[in-house]
Amino acid sequence: MDQEESNYYLVDSDLDLSFTSVTSATTLSARSSLARSSLTLSFNESRLSTASTTTTPSTAVPNLHHRPHRRHDNPNWAAIKAVTTLSSDGALHLHHLKLLRLVGSGNLGRVFLCRLRDYDHANFALKVVDRDSLTSKKLSHVQTEAQILSSLDHPFLPTLYGHLEVSHYTCLLMDYCPNGDLHSLLLKQPGNRLPVQAVRFFAAEVLLALEYLHAKGIVYRDLKPENILIREDGHIMLSDFDLCFHSEISPKLENRTQMKVGSTGYVCFSHRVTEFVAEPTAAFSRSCVGTHEYLAPELVSGNGHGNGVDWWAFGVLIYELLYGTTPFKGGSKESTLRNIASTRGVRFHAAAGEREEIGMAEARDLIEKLLVRDPRRRLGCARGATDLKRHPFFNGIKWPLIRTYRPPELRGLTVKRSKSRPRVSHVTGVSTPRRRRCLWKRLIGRLMRIKISKYSLNSNSNYYSYVNYNIRKYD
């Protein structure tokens, strides 16, 4: 049967038939077939009360957190508003949805591609969890994910459009990412590796997502390529928040002096910079959760861990994107965990006969500072993403403009270009179509003079250029 024709409208009395009869995709995402599964070993977990498993009628849970992010140009919000306006009680119900196909499954539930009835221009992902098939511990993970999703408002994190509790099912309506996950994209590349410029692009967006989560006191604990989805515009979206935990946070503003040194060795200028720092340094948990290749040493030991596990995993992520494998991978899960717990430092695979890309030295330096076994000395554990943004690996990125950067051109990545907002680099400074037309002639003249500039316009990396500044920073 054709997948596009096998649509099922969800009726509350036929839930089991609806969720099991939808045609699955011919090739499921790597999240369900080749993905590394997350483990959960508890050293100090309380049992969930039986009251949490009671069912509620088919009704949308009221959304207490308004999400202005991209609401003005997001067709999904327009479709949701149209449906709820026509609904008898002004709420979204399960019968408003039609399932198209199964796109993936995990240890908690399955994810379907779905649309709203009579609104075919907006695609959604519906995560369906059968509470009757889960243990009390996994039920608590479902509750954690729903609570976190309801509070998120960030371009690189999912939007929760609806939370439905029907019969013994929990349904979460979220953004659909047609480009799959980063793990699947990695497997399509030569040597399962990405160019340095592409790694910098994805790592920068993941860094901003982690910064936002940590600023809310959320420790992610499950960072890996399988959990990094790619939207239709080529930008990323973190997923799966069932292993997160909350902590207290104390935001603060810190001042520092930044001095730029010229090629002659003299200071060109200096200025004071005020930085916002919000890192859950007091976070602590004894639960051993995550994916074995991405576990931090303190997590493996079981003596307790905090926010540092995310920065360790961030270093492993950059390593895998660059080298096609994780740094401590062994022949089995047990040997991988032994390698992580050992005192041996990270080793880099040297590609014989290949010319090293620009930025590889900076990438190795960042990885070494992230994969430090002592969390107290690990980069990011004290001041979070604020310190990582200042690392030379990310030089050349203008963080407020990152959403306008053009995604890298990679095999297997199909990017839908936006007509209303052009993709630009921070070098061009073009922000609107009108200004783009007005500056076109002047841009030709600038390109003729660019030879004497210290900046580089590389047509193969037009989402941003790598600029190696010599900057001395004084706290």
Phi and psi in degrees as a GROMACS rama.xvg file:
@    title "Ramachandran Plot"
@    xaxis  label "Phi"
@    yaxis  label "Psi"
@TYPE xy
-64.0591  133.514  ASP-2
-64.6533  -34.9968  GLN-3
-71.3767  -18.0796  GLU-4
-97.8127  -10.1235  GLU-5
-90.2803  64.922  SER-6
-95.147  140.34  ASN-7
-127.761  122.885  TYR-8
-82.9119  135.109  TYR-9
-86.5448  116.065  LEU-10
-109.308  134.937  VAL-11
-55.3726  -32.8466  ASP-12
-80.1799  -10.836  SER-13
-121.488  35.947  ASP-14
-64.6952  -46.6093  LEU-15
-61.2828  -41.7896  ASP-16
-64.9608  -40.7144  LEU-17
-65.9926  -42.6759  SER-18
-78.8354  -12.9377  PHE-19
-109.515  -13.1129  THR-20
-102.084  -2.47588  SER-21
-71.7294  135.429  VAL-22
-64.7888  132.654  THR-23
-87.404  162.034  SER-24
-67.4358  151.309  ALA-25
-64.2894  -35.7383  THR-26
-129.031  107.061  THR-27
-69.3757  157.21  LEU-28
-60.2469  156.31  SER-29
-61.1082  -16.518  ALA-30
-63.2674  -22.2805  ARG-31
-110.568  -17.4807  SER-32
-113.577  -54.783  SER-33
-104.177  1.30524  LEU-34
-72.653  149.84  ALA-35
-81.8411  123.963  ARG-36
-78.1505  152.283  SER-37
-87.8976  142.74  SER-38
-105.754  157.447  LEU-39
-137.188  108.524  THR-40
-122.446  120.316  LEU-41
-101.885  130.117  SER-42
-99.8087  -21.6051  PHE-43
-157.85  77.6451  ASN-44
-119.688  137.516  GLU-45
-90.3925  149.249  SER-46
-74.9791  147.588  ARG-47
-81.2657  140.528  LEU-48
-71.345  153.155  SER-49
-68.3825  -17.8055  THR-50
-65.8561  -22.8244  ALA-51
-75.4935  -13.5976  SER-52
-97.8597  3.5987  THR-53
-70.2949  146.425  THR-54
-89.6833  157.907  THR-55
-127.864  159.143  THR-56
-63.2572  165.567  PRO-57
-71.4158  97.324  SER-58
-153.891  151.47  THR-59
-79.2079  134.013  ALA-60
-71.9292  128.828  VAL-61
-57.4541  136.436  PRO-62
-92.0455  112.176  ASN-63
-88.2436  -10.5542  LEU-64
-113.987  107.281  HIS-65
-71.7576  143.392  HIS-66
-121.31  94.0437  ARG-67
-74.7086  -14.0844  PRO-68
-58.5873  118.65  HIS-69
57.3595  19.7612  ARG-70
-69.1762  -28.6355  ARG-71
-73.1524  -24.5013  HIS-72
-123.54  22.0624  ASP-73
-103.543  110.333  ASN-74
-64.2088  -23.0312  PRO-75
-64.1028  -41.3493  ASN-76
-65.499  -37.9149  TRP-77
-63.769  -40.4125  ALA-78
-67.0699  -41.5849  ALA-79
-61.3263  -43.9603  ILE-80
-63.6527  -40.3272  LYS-81
-63.9989  -40.917  ALA-82
-69.3625  -46.2795  VAL-83
-68.2338  -28.5984  THR-84
-65.6693  -38.1537  THR-85
-83.8007  -13.2522  LEU-86
-67.6004  145.571  SER-87
-63.1713  -34.133  SER-88
-109.561  8.58428  ASP-89
72.7946  17.1705  GLY-90
-120.576  159.83  ALA-91
-88.3185  131.619  LEU-92
-121.464  165.205  HIS-93
-66.0689  -30.2717  LEU-94
-72.4369  -7.84716  HIS-95
-77.5297  -12.134  HIS-96
-102.853  150.677  LEU-97
-128.828  129.195  LYS-98
-83.5973  137.599  LEU-99
-101.222  -49.9798  LEU-100
-165.692  161.999  ARG-101
-83.0504  128.263  LEU-102
-109.889  -13.1406  VAL-103
177.256  166.366  GLY-104
-148.12  153.659  SER-105
-139.205  -164.08  GLY-106
-78.1766  -11.3807  ASN-107
-106.753  -31.5126  LEU-108
-175.73  -164.926  GLY-109
-119.886  154.764  ARG-110
-119.331  128.338  VAL-111
-115.25  145.012  PHE-112
-80.86  128.24  LEU-113
-143.079  165.637  CYS-114
-136.948  161.43  ARG-115
-80.044  142.838  LEU-116
-60.5032  130.876  ARG-117
72.4025  10.36  ASP-118
-133.702  85.268  TYR-119
-85.9056  -1.9142  ASP-120
-89.8605  -4.60602  HIS-121
-122.648  119.747  ALA-122
-99.9689  142.851  ASN-123
-131.44  160.536  PHE-124
-109.209  126.729  ALA-125
-111.08  112.773  LEU-126
-91.7361  119.884  LYS-127
-111.879  123.503  VAL-128
-117.757  124.16  VAL-129
-89.439  103.497  ASP-130
-65.8157  -28.7412  ARG-131
-67.7218  -20.2496  ASP-132
-95.8938  2.58174  SER-133
-109.631  151.523  LEU-134
-77.0424  168.91  THR-135
-62.964  -33.0952  SER-136
-67.1198  -42.5545  LYS-137
-70.1644  -31.0874  LYS-138
-62.799  -37.4948  LEU-139
-65.5536  -33.3798  SER-140
-66.4284  -37.8289  HIS-141
-63.3087  -43.7286  VAL-142
-62.9004  -40.4695  GLN-143
-61.4306  -45.3876  THR-144
-63.1333  -43.0087  GLU-145
-63.7439  -40.3343  ALA-146
-65.5771  -42.4208  GLN-147
-68.349  -44.3325  ILE-148
-59.4059  -35.278  LEU-149
-68.9006  -14.1155  SER-150
-107.775  -3.00434  SER-151
-85.0999  142.698  LEU-152
-153.4  84.6749  ASP-153
-153.019  143.382  HIS-154
-64.136  -21.593  PRO-155
-109.515  19.6211  PHE-156
-130.781  154.625  LEU-157
-71.784  154.508  PRO-158
-102.881  130.869  THR-159
-92.0476  106.824  LEU-160
-85.1358  -24.4799  TYR-161
-163.751  145.604  GLY-162
-128.633  110.621  HIS-163
-115.199  133.329  LEU-164
-115.76  106.794  GLU-165
-130.991  126.007  VAL-166
52.5964  -125.99  SER-167
-102.447  22.7041  HIS-168
-111.712  141.915  TYR-169
-111.861  124.802  THR-170
-121.25  126.639  CYS-171
-116.771  121.07  LEU-172
-97.7888  118.358  LEU-173
-135.432  -175.295  MET-174
-69.4831  144.522  ASP-175
-102.27  131.948  TYR-176
-112.331  103.042  CYS-177
-70.5998  -17.1579  PRO-178
-87.3117  7.68589  ASN-179
73.9064  -152.371  GLY-180
-111.415  168.113  ASP-181
-68.2115  -28.482  LEU-182
-65.3171  -43.719  HIS-183
-64.0483  -41.077  SER-184
-64.2037  -37.1459  LEU-185
-64.134  -37.0127  LEU-186
-69.4601  -16.2641  LEU-187
-89.3015  -7.1058  LYS-188
-92.022  154.242  GLN-189
-59.2104  124.303  PRO-190
69.6431  12.9603  GLY-191
55.6215  34.9365  ASN-192
-128.687  157.085  ARG-193
-111.726  151.567  LEU-194
-62.5519  157.744  PRO-195
-58.5187  -41.9698  VAL-196
-62.5539  -38.9747  GLN-197
-68.1184  -39.1438  ALA-198
-61.9726  -42.251  VAL-199
-62.965  -38.5733  ARG-200
-62.7234  -52.86  PHE-201
-68.3385  -40.26  PHE-202
-63.7773  -37.4884  ALA-203
-64.4907  -40.0599  ALA-204
-72.3285  -36.9961  GLU-205
-63.4136  -39.1004  VAL-206
-60.6478  -41.9652  LEU-207
-66.8208  -36.9514  LEU-208
-65.0329  -43.1186  ALA-209
-65.5378  -37.6041  LEU-210
-60.6514  -42.9707  GLU-211
-64.7251  -45.5926  TYR-212
-61.5517  -45.5157  LEU-213
-65.8139  -33.8342  HIS-214
-65.2564  -22.9514  ALA-215
-93.9625  5.3894  LYS-216
79.2694  21.3411  GLY-217
-104.972  121.901  ILE-218
-96.2791  123.714  VAL-219
-74.3095  -55.9726  TYR-220
70.8714  6.18094  ARG-221
-142.117  41.026  ASP-222
-75.6406  127.288  LEU-223
-169.387  160.795  LYS-224
-58.2067  -30.9857  PRO-225
-64.1575  -25.006  GLU-226
-98.7577  8.91569  ASN-227
-109.179  102.306  ILE-228
-88.7623  157.566  LEU-229
-118.517  119.689  ILE-230
-71.3057  174.694  ARG-231
-68.3294  -20.3696  GLU-232
-90.2307  4.44681  ASP-233
90.0779  -5.35176  GLY-234
-91.0056  163.487  HIS-235
-93.5831  165.732  ILE-236
-148.949  117.443  MET-237
-68.572  147.98  LEU-238
-137.668  173.131  SER-239
61.7517  94.8376  ASP-240
-114.858  22.8395  PHE-241
-75.4331  -17.5292  ASP-242
-100.403  6.39501  LEU-243
-72.5571  161.571  CYS-244
-143.957  153.897  PHE-245
-95.512  154.389  HIS-246
-148.674  163.036  SER-247
-71.2656  148.594  GLU-248
-134.761  142.027  ILE-249
-127.451  88.4023  SER-250
-64.4319  150.765  PRO-251
-154.72  159.454  LYS-252
-108.204  131.679  LEU-253
-124.498  140.475  GLU-254
-104.185  143.412  ASN-255
-147.105  160.257  ARG-256
-104.836  126.419  THR-257
-112.02  129.934  GLN-258
-123.016  129.467  MET-259
-99.5344  129.139  LYS-260
-106.557  129.964  VAL-261
-78.8842  -179.926  GLY-262
-66.5028  -22.6028  SER-263
-83.5657  -6.92187  THR-264
95.8106  -4.31737  GLY-265
-93.2521  152.328  TYR-266
-72.7141  123.22  VAL-267
-78.8719  -47.1046  CYS-268
-162.011  163.616  PHE-269
-141.356  150.05  SER-270
-155.806  156.635  HIS-271
-89.8905  138.2  ARG-272
-121.929  131.733  VAL-273
-100.294  124.617  THR-274
-117.826  141.049  GLU-275
-91.7809  124.516  PHE-276
-122.832  120.986  VAL-277
-142.361  92.0729  ALA-278
-126.391  130.962  GLU-279
-76.4094  69.4303  PRO-280
-67.991  -19.2842  THR-281
-89.767  1.31421  ALA-282
-63.1237  139.868  ALA-283
-154.185  134.935  PHE-284
-151.9  152.772  SER-285
-109.912  2.49529  ARG-286
-76.6025  133.421  SER-287
-96.3807  98.2882  CYS-288
-132.7  156.766  VAL-289
130.501  -169.97  GLY-290
-101.762  132.654  THR-291
-56.5915  -37.1691  HIS-292
-71.9266  -15.8709  GLU-293
-110.072  4.7274  TYR-294
-72.1354  138.324  LEU-295
-79.6045  155.725  ALA-296
-56.057  -41.4372  PRO-297
-68.5021  -24.6495  GLU-298
-76.9341  -37.0132  LEU-299
-66.1088  -38.006  VAL-300
-68.3241  -25.7565  SER-301
78.0565  11.553  GLY-302
-88.5136  2.29292  ASN-303
112.78  148.523  GLY-304
-149.236  168.059  HIS-305
-137.838  -143.642  GLY-306
-66.2614  -18.6254  ASN-307
-63.9585  -20.3592  GLY-308
-65.6046  -30.5248  VAL-309
-70.6933  -36.9164  ASP-310
-75.5423  -32.0884  TRP-311
-62.4024  -48.307  TRP-312
-62.6663  -32.555  ALA-313
-64.5999  -38.9871  PHE-314
-65.791  -40.9908  GLY-315
-63.3831  -38.8165  VAL-316
-61.4364  -48.9614  LEU-317
-60.8307  -40.7965  ILE-318
-60.2351  -47.1593  TYR-319
-66.0985  -38.1075  GLU-320
-65.2087  -32.0319  LEU-321
-84.4957  -35.4675  LEU-322
-114.29  -6.72409  TYR-323
81.085  4.48425  GLY-324
-153.163  164.252  THR-325
-86.7293  154.867  THR-326
-70.1221  -24.2123  PRO-327
-118.126  20.1321  PHE-328
-65.8667  131.279  LYS-329
-115.262  -170.572  GLY-330
-73.289  -16.3847  GLY-331
-149.303  171.907  SER-332
-62.0534  -38.3014  LYS-333
-64.7701  -42.6123  GLU-334
-69.2706  -33.1748  SER-335
-63.8181  -44.0196  THR-336
-65.8799  -34.993  LEU-337
-65.5103  -40.1001  ARG-338
-64.1689  -38.1612  ASN-339
-66.4637  -40.4306  ILE-340
-78.021  -15.6377  ALA-341
-73.2483  169.716  SER-342
-87.9812  -0.865394  THR-343
-67.466  134.745  ARG-344
-77.0674  173.701  GLY-345
-71.8473  138.953  VAL-346
-115.694  142.634  ARG-347
-107.561  137.479  PHE-348
-80.7245  120.505  HIS-349
-88.9639  125.451  ALA-350
-86.1281  111.075  ALA-351
-68.6748  132.406  ALA-352
80.0855  -1.46689  GLY-353
-101.938  140.034  GLU-354
-78.0103  131.651  ARG-355
-70.9601  134.517  GLU-356
-71.3974  153.84  GLU-357
-65.3325  129.896  ILE-358
101.217  -7.33663  GLY-359
-67.1723  -37.9636  MET-360
-63.3366  -41.836  ALA-361
-66.7614  -36.7755  GLU-362
-64.3578  -43.4716  ALA-363
-63.2285  -39.3187  ARG-364
-63.6639  -42.0431  ASP-365
-64.1939  -43.2376  LEU-366
-61.4187  -43.4183  ILE-367
-62.7067  -35.5552  GLU-368
-77.5641  -22.6486  LYS-369
-85.138  -35.3355  LEU-370
-92.4277  53.2856  LEU-371
-98.553  128.322  VAL-372
-68.3635  -29.7225  ARG-373
-84.9712  112.907  ASP-374
-59.8935  -26.3247  PRO-375
-69.1917  -22.4968  ARG-376
-105.81  -0.519126  ARG-377
-78.8343  136.413  ARG-378
-62.2649  131.36  LEU-379
99.8537  -21.4677  GLY-380
-68.9759  -28.4528  CYS-381
-92.345  -47.2589  ALA-382
-120.249  8.74185  ARG-383
66.1343  -145.302  GLY-384
-65.3111  -18.929  ALA-385
-58.2178  -42.1361  THR-386
-73.2732  -36.9504  ASP-387
-67.7138  -34.85  LEU-388
-63.7647  -26.6163  LYS-389
-86.1652  -2.42589  ARG-390
-71.6783  144.745  HIS-391
-56.8789  -23.2405  PRO-392
-61.4469  -30.2088  PHE-393
-100.442  11.3747  PHE-394
-59.5934  140.007  ASN-395
97.859  -8.84475  GLY-396
-91.9872  127.924  ILE-397
-97.6475  102.318  LYS-398
-59.3869  -39.4861  TRP-399
-65.5407  -18.6498  PRO-400
-102.318  8.8052  LEU-401
-63.9975  -28.0094  ILE-402
-69.8646  -19.0553  ARG-403
-93.7131  -3.45564  THR-404
-69.7442  144.964  TYR-405
-80.0931  128.418  ARG-406
-62.84  154.583  PRO-407
-67.9871  153.101  PRO-408
-88.6453  109.948  GLU-409
-129.314  153.692  LEU-410
-64.6373  128.686  ARG-411
87.0513  0.27263  GLY-412
-107.3  113.247  LEU-413
-104.325  118.852  THR-414
-110.58  129.206  VAL-415
-89.9378  117.663  LYS-416
-78.0112  138.907  ARG-417
-86.9035  130.687  SER-418
-81.748  -29.1902  LYS-419
-81.9492  -28.8471  SER-420
-131.869  105.198  ARG-421
-68.1541  148.23  PRO-422
-84.058  125.159  ARG-423
-133.302  168.696  VAL-424
-104.082  162.17  SER-425
-71.5647  -13.5531  HIS-426
-74.58  -41.1074  VAL-427
-72.6399  -35.0573  THR-428
73.4806  12.7597  GLY-429
-80.1421  131.563  VAL-430
-125.498  -23.4237  SER-431
-135.391  155.642  THR-432
-59.274  -38.617  PRO-433
-64.0574  -47.1042  ARG-434
-65.7071  -32.4155  ARG-435
-63.7094  -41.0686  ARG-436
-68.6474  -39.3178  ARG-437
-67.4367  -32.1491  CYS-438
-93.8591  1.5061  LEU-439
-60.627  -46.1805  TRP-440
-66.9615  -40.8792  LYS-441
-67.3198  -29.1849  ARG-442
-64.8591  -35.6374  LEU-443
-61.8767  -41.8241  ILE-444
-65.7783  -36.4881  GLY-445
-66.7452  -38.2  ARG-446
-63.5182  -29.639  LEU-447
-71.3945  -29.94  MET-448
-93.9638  -0.500182  ARG-449
-69.7814  -16.1191  ILE-450
-63.1688  -29.516  LYS-451
-93.3807  1.59767  ILE-452
-87.8508  151.209  SER-453
-81.3542  -8.05726  LYS-454
-86.0652  155.042  TYR-455
-117.847  127.367  SER-456
-102.92  101.604  LEU-457
-104.296  115.143  ASN-458
-64.7765  -20.027  SER-459
-86.9632  -4.87076  ASN-460
-138.61  50.7012  SER-461
-79.5383  5.36736  ASN-462
-79.7001  -24.4333  TYR-463
-175.354  159.272  TYR-464
-102.418  151.372  SER-465
-89.0904  118.627  TYR-466
-117.615  120.755  VAL-467
-96.7414  86.2845  ASN-468
-78.0636  149.775  TYR-469
-102.193  101.445  ASN-470
-123.806  130.543  ILE-471
-106.269  133.555  ARG-472
-118.099  135.888  LYS-473
-124.108  126.004  TYR-474
